[in-house]
């Protein structure tokens, strides 16, 4: 095959790269860590639900919960890098999560 050279080198591992919008504030929805939502510290703001709370849950791709929770507005948490799904609650539509730092 023209242009194909076989080598003994392993294929490089490709890590997810956050797109530009991965650092934008997030509202209710489902996001992939490292692609749709940048790893780092995120802080909630807004009015929260009727109890003044916002929720953000972290799941691995097998569907096992691995972090997050229901917290008061103004709470910060770290989104780790990796194959994770982030769910920001539709029941707290008054919440926005904003990326703060790595």
Buried (B, 14 or more C-beta within 10 A) or exposed (E): EEEEEEEEEEEEEEEBEBEEEBEEEBBBEEBBBBBBBBBBEBBBBBEBBEEBBBBBBBBBEEEEEEBBEBBEBEBEBEBEBBEBBBBBBEEBBBBBBBBEEE
